Amino acid sequence: MPARTTATSDAPDIERRKPPGPRAFLPWLFMLTGDVKDLVQGRTPLPWLGAAGVTAFCALYVTVVYTGLDKRRRSAPLCLGSLGGLAALTYALSIGYAGNWLLCFPLLSLATGIVVRGRRLGPLLLGYAGSAGVVSGWRGGADDALTVPYGTVLSGLVAAAVLSLFDTVAELRATRQELAHAAVEQERLRFSRDLHDLLGHTMSVVVVKAEAVRRLAPRDLDAALGQAADIEAVGRQALTEIREAVTGYREGSLATELDRARSLLDASGIDAVVRRSGPPLPPQAEALLGWVVREGVTNVVRHSGARRCEIEVGQGADQVHLEIVDDGNGVGSHSADGADGAATGAAGRIGGTGLKGLAERLAAAGGSLESGPAGRRGFRLAAALPVDQHDADGEEEGPMDVKGVHTS
C-alpha cells in the first residue's frame, strides 16, 4: 500500500484571511503620545495651536484610513482632500515644533500607502523622506535626519505592499472560482452535447414513425404495424447506443481519467500532484478506479475550496489502492449506515449520492471506499480493490508527477 498522503493543515492560509481593517492602522496614532505629553505639560509654545493641530491631524488620519481602505471611496474627493490636508499639517507641525512632531512624517507615509498604489507611490514617499531629512537636520539633529526619513519610507512601503498583496490574493481567488465553474460547466456541456448528438436523430425518427402509426392505424393496420416494428428497431438501437455511450464514460482508462483530473485541477487553480506506481491493472479495476478519480476530483473542484490535491495510486500484493486528499473544507461527508455502510467497510464514511454509488460498485467487485476528514482540514477519499496478478501483466511504472513525467 502506498504511503498515505495527508493535507498540510498547519500552514497559514493567507487566501482565507481578511485584509487588515482600519483598526490595524489606528493604533499607530500613539506615536504622537510624546507630542500630547509636551502639550499637557506646557513645554510646547502656543499650546492651543499645537492642540488644535494634533486634533486636526488625528481626525484627518482617521478619515484617510477609513476611506482609503474602501475601494469605492479611495478616489473620492473626501479621501484625497483629507490626505492633502494631512500632508499640509505634517509639514506645518514638523517645521513649527520639530522634536517628536517629526513622527508625523511616518504617519503621513502610512496613510499615503493606504490610498496610493503603484508607480505613483514611489515619488511621494521619496519626497516625504527627503523633506523629513531636511526638516530633521534643520530643526532636529543628525540622528533624526537618518531615522525619520528611513521610518517614513518603510511605513509607506509596508502598508502598500501588504494591502496590495491581499488585493491580489482576492483577485486570484475570484479568478480561480470562475475557472473552476467554467471547467465544470464545460464538462456538463460536453456530456449534454454527446447525448444530444446520440439521441437527437433517433428520437426524431421515433416521433415521426409514431405519428405515422396514429394516422395509418384506422385505415391500414398492416402498414401501421410495419411502422411500429420500425419504432421497436430504432428504440432497440438507441438503447444499444446509450449503453455504449455510458460504458464509454464509466469504463475509461485510469490514465486518461488521471490526465483529465490533472487538467481540471490546474484549470481550477488547484495544485495537482499525481503519483502512480505498480504494474498495469485489469480493465475492470481501471474502469472502477477511473470513475473514483472522476467523482472525487469533481467534488474537490466544486465543494472543497482547496489549494492542493494529491492523488496516489499504488498496488500491493493483491490489492490496488487509490487515495485522493485535498486541503480544503471537505465535502460534508457523514457516517453511512445500513446498506450504504456495508458497502464502505467497517471504517468507511460515505456522503453524497455519487460517493454512495461508487461504494456500491466497488463493494460488488470486492473492494471498499472510505471518505472523511483528513486531519483538522481537508478531505480524504480512499478506494481499495482486489486485483488478480495473472491479469496485471506488464512492467512496473515509476511514480508520475503532476506533469505526467515518470520519475524514478
C-alpha positions as CSV (number, residue, x, y, z in Angstrom):
1,M,0.0,0.0,0.0
2,P,1.5,3.4,-0.9
3,A,2.4,5.8,1.8
4,R,-0.5,7.9,3.0
5,T,-0.6,11.5,1.9
6,T,-2.0,14.0,4.4
7,A,-3.1,17.5,3.8
8,T,-1.0,20.2,5.3
9,S,-3.3,21.7,7.9
10,D,-0.9,23.9,9.9
11,A,0.3,26.1,7.0
12,P,-1.0,29.7,7.1
13,D,-3.9,30.1,4.8
14,I,-3.5,33.7,3.6
15,E,-6.2,33.3,1.0
16,R,-8.9,32.9,3.6
17,R,-7.7,35.7,5.9
18,K,-9.3,39.1,5.7
19,P,-7.2,42.1,4.8
20,P,-6.3,44.4,7.6
21,G,-9.0,46.9,8.5
22,P,-9.0,50.4,10.0
23,R,-8.4,49.1,13.5
24,A,-5.0,47.7,12.4
25,F,-3.8,51.2,11.4
26,L,-5.4,53.4,14.1
27,P,-3.0,52.4,17.0
28,W,-0.1,54.0,15.1
29,L,-1.5,57.3,16.3
30,F,0.1,56.5,19.7
31,M,3.3,57.7,18.0
32,L,2.1,61.2,18.9
33,T,1.9,60.4,22.6
34,G,5.1,62.4,23.2
35,D,3.6,65.5,21.5
36,V,0.4,65.3,23.5
37,K,2.5,64.9,26.7
38,D,4.5,68.1,25.9
39,L,1.3,70.0,25.2
40,V,-0.2,68.9,28.6
41,Q,3.0,69.8,30.5
42,G,3.1,73.2,28.8
43,R,6.5,72.6,27.2
44,T,5.2,73.5,23.7
45,P,4.9,77.1,22.5
46,L,1.4,78.2,21.8
47,P,-0.1,75.0,23.2
48,W,-3.6,75.9,22.0
49,L,-2.3,76.0,18.4
50,G,-0.5,72.7,18.9
51,A,-3.6,71.1,20.4
52,A,-5.7,72.2,17.5
53,G,-3.1,70.9,15.1
54,V,-2.8,67.4,16.7
55,T,-6.6,67.1,16.9
56,A,-7.0,68.0,13.2
57,F,-4.1,65.6,12.3
58,C,-5.8,62.7,14.1
59,A,-9.2,63.5,12.5
60,L,-7.7,63.7,9.0
61,Y,-5.7,60.5,9.6
62,V,-8.7,58.5,10.7
63,T,-10.7,59.8,7.7
64,V,-7.9,58.8,5.3
65,V,-7.7,55.3,6.8
66,Y,-11.4,54.6,6.7
67,T,-11.9,56.0,3.2
68,G,-8.7,54.7,1.8
69,L,-9.4,51.1,2.7
70,D,-12.7,51.2,0.8
71,K,-12.1,50.8,-2.9
72,R,-15.2,52.7,-3.8
73,R,-14.2,55.7,-1.8
74,R,-10.4,55.7,-2.3
75,S,-10.6,58.1,-5.2
76,A,-13.3,60.3,-3.8
77,P,-12.7,64.0,-3.0
78,L,-13.1,63.4,0.7
79,C,-10.2,60.8,0.8
80,L,-7.8,62.7,-1.4
81,G,-8.7,66.0,0.2
82,S,-8.1,64.6,3.7
83,L,-4.7,63.2,2.5
84,G,-3.7,66.6,1.2
85,G,-4.8,68.3,4.5
86,L,-2.8,65.6,6.4
87,A,0.3,66.4,4.3
88,A,-0.1,70.2,4.9
89,L,-0.5,69.7,8.7
90,T,2.6,67.3,8.8
91,Y,4.8,70.0,7.3
92,A,3.4,72.8,9.4
93,L,3.7,70.9,12.7
94,S,7.1,69.4,11.9
95,I,8.6,72.7,10.9
96,G,6.9,74.7,13.7
97,Y,7.7,72.4,16.6
98,A,10.3,69.8,15.4
99,G,11.2,67.2,18.0
100,N,8.6,64.4,18.5
101,W,6.4,66.2,15.9
102,L,8.7,64.8,13.2
103,L,6.9,61.5,13.7
104,C,4.1,62.9,11.7
105,F,6.0,62.1,8.6
106,P,5.9,58.3,9.1
107,L,2.2,58.6,9.8
108,L,1.7,60.6,6.6
109,S,3.6,58.0,4.7
110,L,1.5,55.2,6.2
111,A,-1.7,57.0,5.2
112,T,-0.4,57.6,1.7
113,G,0.5,53.9,1.3
114,I,-3.1,53.0,2.1
115,V,-4.5,55.4,-0.5
116,V,-1.9,55.4,-3.3
117,R,-0.7,52.3,-5.1
118,G,1.5,51.5,-8.0
119,R,4.2,53.8,-9.5
120,R,2.8,57.0,-8.1
121,L,3.7,55.9,-4.6
122,G,7.5,55.9,-5.0
123,P,8.0,59.6,-5.8
124,L,5.6,60.6,-3.0
125,L,7.5,58.5,-0.4
126,L,10.8,59.8,-1.6
127,G,9.5,63.3,-1.4
128,Y,8.3,62.8,2.1
129,A,11.6,61.1,3.2
130,G,13.7,63.9,1.7
131,S,11.5,66.6,3.3
132,A,11.7,64.7,6.7
133,G,15.5,64.6,6.3
134,V,15.8,68.3,5.6
135,V,13.5,69.3,8.4
136,S,15.1,66.9,10.8
137,G,18.6,68.2,10.0
138,W,17.4,71.8,10.3
139,R,15.3,71.6,13.4
140,G,16.4,68.3,15.0
141,G,19.8,66.5,14.9
142,A,21.9,64.1,13.0
143,D,20.1,61.1,14.4
144,D,16.7,62.4,13.4
145,A,18.0,63.2,10.0
146,L,18.6,59.5,9.4
147,T,15.9,57.6,11.4
148,V,12.9,59.7,10.5
149,P,13.4,59.5,6.7
150,Y,14.0,55.7,7.0
151,G,10.9,55.2,9.0
152,T,9.0,57.4,6.6
153,V,9.9,55.3,3.5
154,L,9.5,52.0,5.3
155,S,6.0,52.6,6.8
156,G,4.5,53.6,3.4
157,L,6.1,50.7,1.5
158,V,5.0,48.1,4.1
159,A,1.4,49.4,4.2
160,A,1.1,49.5,0.4
161,A,2.8,46.1,0.0
162,V,0.5,44.3,2.5
163,L,-2.7,45.8,1.1
164,S,-1.7,45.1,-2.5
165,L,-0.9,41.5,-1.6
166,F,-4.3,41.0,-0.1
167,D,-6.0,42.6,-3.1
168,T,-4.0,40.4,-5.5
169,V,-5.0,37.3,-3.5
170,A,-8.6,38.3,-3.6
171,E,-8.5,38.7,-7.4
172,L,-6.7,35.3,-7.8
173,R,-9.3,33.6,-5.6
174,A,-12.1,35.1,-7.6
175,T,-10.4,34.1,-10.9
176,R,-9.9,30.5,-9.6
177,Q,-13.5,30.2,-8.7
178,E,-14.5,31.4,-12.1
179,L,-12.2,28.9,-13.8
180,A,-13.5,26.1,-11.6
181,H,-17.0,26.9,-12.5
182,A,-16.1,27.2,-16.2
183,A,-14.4,23.8,-16.1
184,V,-17.4,22.1,-14.5
185,E,-19.8,23.8,-17.0
186,Q,-17.6,22.7,-19.9
187,E,-17.8,19.1,-18.7
188,R,-21.5,19.3,-18.5
189,L,-21.8,20.9,-21.9
190,R,-19.6,18.1,-23.4
191,F,-21.8,15.4,-21.9
192,S,-25.1,17.1,-22.9
193,R,-23.7,17.7,-26.4
194,D,-22.8,14.0,-26.7
195,L,-26.3,12.9,-25.6
196,H,-27.9,15.4,-28.0
197,D,-25.8,14.1,-30.9
198,L,-26.7,10.5,-29.9
199,L,-30.4,10.8,-29.3
200,G,-31.5,13.8,-31.4
201,H,-31.8,11.9,-34.6
202,T,-33.1,8.7,-33.1
203,M,-35.9,10.5,-31.1
204,S,-36.9,12.4,-34.2
205,V,-37.3,9.2,-36.1
206,V,-39.4,7.7,-33.3
207,V,-41.7,10.7,-33.2
208,V,-42.3,10.7,-37.0
209,K,-43.0,7.0,-37.1
210,A,-45.3,7.2,-34.1
211,E,-47.3,9.9,-35.9
212,A,-47.4,7.6,-38.9
213,V,-48.8,4.8,-36.8
214,R,-51.5,7.1,-35.4
215,R,-52.5,8.1,-39.0
216,L,-52.3,4.6,-40.5
217,A,-54.0,2.6,-37.8
218,P,-57.6,3.4,-38.6
219,R,-57.3,2.5,-42.4
220,D,-54.2,0.3,-42.9
221,L,-53.4,-1.9,-39.9
222,D,-50.6,-3.8,-41.7
223,A,-48.8,-0.5,-42.6
224,A,-49.2,0.7,-39.1
225,L,-47.7,-2.5,-37.7
226,G,-44.8,-2.1,-40.0
227,Q,-44.2,1.4,-38.7
228,A,-44.5,0.1,-35.1
229,A,-41.9,-2.6,-35.9
230,D,-39.6,0.2,-37.2
231,I,-40.1,2.1,-33.9
232,E,-39.2,-1.0,-32.0
233,A,-36.0,-1.5,-34.0
234,V,-35.0,2.1,-33.7
235,G,-35.7,2.0,-29.9
236,R,-33.5,-1.1,-29.5
237,Q,-30.7,0.5,-31.5
238,A,-31.0,3.7,-29.4
239,L,-30.7,1.6,-26.2
240,T,-27.6,-0.1,-27.5
241,E,-26.0,3.2,-28.4
242,I,-26.9,4.7,-25.0
243,R,-25.3,1.7,-23.2
244,E,-22.2,2.1,-25.4
245,A,-22.0,5.8,-24.6
246,V,-22.5,5.2,-20.8
247,T,-19.9,2.4,-20.9
248,G,-17.5,4.7,-22.6
249,Y,-17.9,7.2,-19.9
250,R,-17.7,4.7,-17.0
251,E,-15.0,2.4,-18.3
252,G,-12.4,4.9,-19.4
253,S,-8.8,4.3,-18.8
254,L,-7.4,5.2,-15.4
255,A,-4.5,7.0,-17.0
256,T,-7.0,9.0,-19.1
257,E,-9.0,10.0,-16.0
258,L,-5.8,11.0,-14.2
259,D,-4.9,13.2,-17.1
260,R,-8.4,14.8,-17.1
261,A,-8.3,15.2,-13.4
262,R,-4.9,17.0,-13.6
263,S,-6.2,19.3,-16.3
264,L,-9.4,20.1,-14.4
265,L,-7.5,20.8,-11.2
266,D,-5.0,23.0,-13.0
267,A,-7.8,25.0,-14.7
268,S,-9.4,25.5,-11.3
269,G,-6.2,26.9,-9.7
270,I,-5.6,23.8,-7.5
271,D,-2.1,22.4,-7.3
272,A,-2.3,18.8,-8.5
273,V,0.1,16.1,-7.5
274,V,-0.4,12.7,-9.2
275,R,1.6,9.6,-8.3
276,R,1.1,6.2,-9.8
277,S,3.1,3.0,-9.2
278,G,2.7,-0.7,-9.9
279,P,2.0,-2.8,-12.9
280,P,-0.9,-2.3,-15.3
281,L,-4.3,-3.1,-14.0
282,P,-7.1,-5.3,-15.3
283,P,-9.8,-3.5,-17.3
284,Q,-12.4,-3.7,-14.6
285,A,-10.1,-2.2,-12.0
286,E,-9.1,0.5,-14.4
287,A,-12.7,1.3,-15.0
288,L,-13.8,1.4,-11.4
289,L,-10.8,3.5,-10.2
290,G,-11.1,5.8,-13.1
291,W,-14.7,6.6,-12.0
292,V,-13.5,7.1,-8.4
293,V,-11.0,9.7,-9.7
294,R,-13.6,11.4,-11.8
295,E,-16.1,11.7,-8.9
296,G,-13.5,12.6,-6.3
297,V,-11.9,15.3,-8.3
298,T,-15.2,16.8,-9.2
299,N,-16.1,17.1,-5.5
300,V,-12.7,18.7,-4.9
301,V,-13.3,21.3,-7.6
302,R,-16.9,22.0,-6.8
303,H,-17.1,21.8,-3.0
304,S,-13.8,21.8,-1.2
305,G,-12.2,25.3,-1.8
306,A,-8.8,23.5,-1.7
307,R,-5.5,24.9,-2.9
308,R,-3.8,21.5,-3.3
309,C,-5.0,18.0,-4.2
310,E,-2.9,14.8,-4.2
311,I,-3.9,11.7,-6.0
312,E,-1.9,8.5,-5.3
313,V,-2.3,5.1,-6.9
314,G,-0.3,2.1,-5.7
315,Q,-0.5,-1.7,-5.8
316,G,0.3,-4.1,-3.1
317,A,0.5,-7.9,-3.1
318,D,-3.2,-8.5,-4.0
319,Q,-4.8,-5.0,-3.9
320,V,-4.7,-1.7,-5.6
321,H,-5.2,1.4,-3.6
322,L,-6.3,4.9,-4.7
323,E,-6.2,7.9,-2.4
324,I,-7.4,11.5,-3.1
325,V,-6.5,14.0,-0.4
326,D,-7.2,17.8,-0.5
327,D,-6.5,20.6,1.9
328,G,-9.9,22.3,1.6
329,N,-13.1,22.4,3.7
330,G,-14.3,18.9,2.8
331,V,-17.5,17.9,1.0
332,G,-19.7,17.3,4.0
333,S,-19.4,13.6,4.5
334,H,-21.5,11.8,7.1
335,S,-21.4,8.3,8.5
336,A,-23.0,5.7,6.4
337,D,-25.4,3.1,7.8
338,G,-27.5,0.2,6.6
339,A,-26.8,-0.9,3.1
340,D,-24.5,2.0,2.4
341,G,-22.4,1.3,5.5
342,A,-22.0,-2.3,4.3
343,A,-20.7,-1.1,1.0
344,T,-18.0,1.1,2.6
345,G,-16.4,-1.3,5.0
346,A,-16.2,-1.1,8.8
347,A,-14.5,2.3,9.0
348,G,-15.9,3.8,5.9
349,R,-17.7,7.2,5.9
350,I,-19.5,8.0,2.7
351,G,-21.5,11.1,1.9
352,G,-23.3,12.2,-1.2
353,T,-25.2,10.2,-3.9
354,G,-22.2,9.9,-6.2
355,L,-19.9,8.5,-3.5
356,K,-22.6,6.0,-2.3
357,G,-22.9,4.8,-5.9
358,L,-19.2,4.3,-6.1
359,A,-19.1,2.4,-2.8
360,E,-21.8,0.1,-4.1
361,R,-19.9,-0.7,-7.3
362,L,-16.6,-1.2,-5.5
363,A,-18.3,-3.5,-3.0
364,A,-19.8,-5.6,-5.8
365,A,-16.2,-6.1,-7.1
366,G,-14.9,-7.0,-3.6
367,G,-13.5,-3.6,-2.9
368,S,-14.2,-0.8,-0.5
369,L,-14.5,3.0,-0.4
370,E,-13.7,5.3,2.6
371,S,-14.1,9.0,2.9
372,G,-13.8,11.5,5.7
373,P,-11.8,14.4,7.1
374,A,-8.0,14.5,6.6
375,G,-6.8,15.8,9.9
376,R,-8.1,19.2,11.0
377,R,-8.5,20.4,7.5
378,G,-9.1,18.7,4.2
379,F,-10.9,15.7,2.9
380,R,-9.7,12.1,2.1
381,L,-11.2,9.6,-0.3
382,A,-9.6,6.2,-0.4
383,A,-10.6,3.2,-2.5
384,A,-9.2,-0.4,-2.3
385,L,-9.8,-3.0,-4.9
386,P,-8.5,-6.6,-5.2
387,V,-6.6,-7.4,-8.4
388,D,-5.6,-10.7,-10.0
389,Q,-1.8,-10.7,-10.6
390,H,-2.3,-13.0,-13.6
391,D,-4.3,-10.3,-15.3
392,A,-1.9,-7.5,-14.3
393,D,0.9,-8.0,-16.8
394,G,3.5,-5.5,-17.9
395,E,6.4,-3.7,-16.5
396,E,6.2,-1.7,-13.3
397,E,5.7,2.0,-13.8
398,G,7.5,4.7,-11.8
399,P,5.9,7.5,-9.9
400,M,4.2,10.0,-12.1
401,D,4.4,13.7,-11.2
402,V,2.0,16.5,-11.9
403,K,3.1,16.9,-15.4
404,G,2.7,13.2,-16.2
405,V,6.5,12.6,-16.5
406,H,7.6,9.2,-15.0
407,T,10.4,9.6,-12.5
408,S,12.3,7.0,-10.6
